[in-house]
Amino acid sequence: MKQLTEAWRAAQAQLSELRAAVERTGEMAKLKVESEFLHRDLDRAYRDLGEAVWSQVKKGNLELPRQLQAAAKAVEEVERRQAEQAAAINEILSEGTEVAGRLRGEKAKTAVAAKGKKR
């Protein structure tokens, strides 16, 4: 009976330790999720700050220190490349619109000619 009581107490102690470990793991998981949300919020805040600063620099309301000139040049370069790409896309789209218009015109002419032959 004494051995059974000791085994029961040992099992209860192990169960308590296991419960505490599970609770710690759960708390760590919760903190990890909260940390990820905070990291995302920080990234968003940095992005918003950068966009606001860049907007002021472009307007001439703010001059960046010399140490940031290389980063500013990199942003300008990317913006230039984006503008070039947008222009190329617009050119392709306008060419496609022209071709579609010509095809519609040709189809209309063909339809009119076909009606004329049926009479």
C-alpha positions as CSV (number, residue, x, y, z in Angstrom):
1,M,0.0,0.0,0.0
2,K,2.9,2.3,0.9
3,Q,4.5,1.7,-2.6
4,L,1.2,2.4,-4.3
5,T,0.8,5.7,-2.4
6,E,4.3,6.7,-3.3
7,A,3.8,5.8,-6.9
8,W,0.6,7.9,-6.9
9,R,2.3,10.9,-5.4
10,A,5.2,10.6,-7.9
11,A,2.7,10.4,-10.8
12,Q,0.9,13.5,-9.4
13,A,4.2,15.4,-9.2
14,Q,5.1,14.4,-12.7
15,L,1.7,15.5,-13.9
16,S,2.1,18.8,-12.2
17,E,5.5,19.3,-13.8
18,L,4.1,18.3,-17.2
19,R,1.1,20.7,-16.8
20,A,3.6,23.5,-15.9
21,A,5.7,22.7,-18.9
22,V,2.6,22.8,-21.2
23,E,1.6,26.1,-19.7
24,R,5.1,27.5,-20.3
25,T,5.0,26.2,-23.9
26,G,1.6,27.8,-24.5
27,E,2.7,31.1,-23.0
28,M,5.9,31.0,-25.2
29,A,3.7,30.3,-28.3
30,K,1.5,33.2,-27.4
31,L,4.5,35.5,-26.9
32,K,5.9,34.4,-30.2
33,V,2.7,35.3,-32.0
34,E,2.6,38.7,-30.3
35,S,6.2,39.2,-31.2
36,E,5.5,38.6,-34.9
37,F,2.6,41.1,-34.8
38,L,4.8,43.7,-33.2
39,H,7.5,43.0,-35.8
40,R,5.0,43.4,-38.6
41,D,3.8,46.7,-37.0
42,L,7.4,47.9,-36.7
43,D,8.0,47.1,-40.3
44,R,4.9,49.0,-41.3
45,A,5.9,52.0,-39.1
46,Y,9.4,52.1,-40.7
47,R,7.9,51.9,-44.2
48,D,5.5,54.7,-43.4
49,L,8.3,56.8,-41.9
50,G,10.5,56.2,-44.9
51,E,7.7,57.1,-47.4
52,A,7.0,60.3,-45.4
53,V,10.7,61.3,-45.3
54,W,11.1,60.4,-49.0
55,S,8.1,62.5,-49.9
56,Q,9.6,65.5,-48.0
57,V,12.9,65.0,-49.7
58,K,11.3,64.9,-53.2
59,K,9.4,68.1,-52.4
60,G,12.6,69.8,-51.3
61,N,11.4,70.3,-47.8
62,L,14.0,68.1,-46.3
63,E,17.7,67.5,-47.1
64,L,19.2,64.2,-46.2
65,P,22.6,64.0,-44.5
66,R,25.5,62.9,-46.6
67,Q,25.5,59.5,-45.1
68,L,22.1,58.8,-46.6
69,Q,22.8,60.1,-50.1
70,A,23.7,56.6,-51.4
71,A,20.4,55.2,-50.1
72,A,18.5,58.1,-51.7
73,K,20.2,57.5,-55.0
74,A,19.2,53.8,-54.8
75,V,15.6,54.8,-54.3
76,E,15.7,57.2,-57.2
77,E,17.2,54.5,-59.4
78,V,14.4,52.1,-58.5
79,E,11.8,54.7,-59.1
80,R,13.3,55.5,-62.5
81,R,13.3,51.8,-63.4
82,Q,9.7,51.5,-62.3
83,A,8.7,54.5,-64.4
84,E,10.4,52.9,-67.4
85,Q,8.7,49.6,-66.9
86,A,5.3,51.3,-66.5
87,A,5.9,53.2,-69.8
88,A,6.8,50.0,-71.6
89,I,3.7,48.3,-70.2
90,N,1.5,51.2,-71.3
91,E,3.1,51.1,-74.8
92,I,2.4,47.4,-75.2
93,L,-1.2,48.0,-74.0
94,S,-1.8,50.8,-76.4
95,E,-0.3,48.7,-79.3
96,G,-2.7,46.0,-78.3
97,T,-5.6,48.4,-78.3
98,E,-4.6,49.6,-81.8
99,V,-4.4,46.0,-83.1
100,A,-7.8,45.2,-81.6
101,G,-9.3,48.3,-83.1
102,R,-8.0,47.4,-86.6
103,L,-9.3,43.8,-86.2
104,R,-12.7,45.1,-85.3
105,G,-12.6,47.4,-88.3
106,E,-11.6,44.6,-90.6
107,K,-14.4,42.3,-89.2
108,A,-16.9,45.1,-89.7
109,K,-15.8,45.5,-93.3
110,T,-15.9,41.8,-93.9
111,A,-19.4,41.6,-92.4
112,V,-20.6,44.4,-94.6
113,A,-19.1,42.8,-97.7
114,A,-20.7,39.5,-96.8
115,K,-24.1,41.1,-96.5
116,G,-23.6,42.8,-99.8
117,K,-22.8,39.5,-101.5
118,K,-25.9,37.7,-100.1
119,R,-28.3,40.2,-101.7
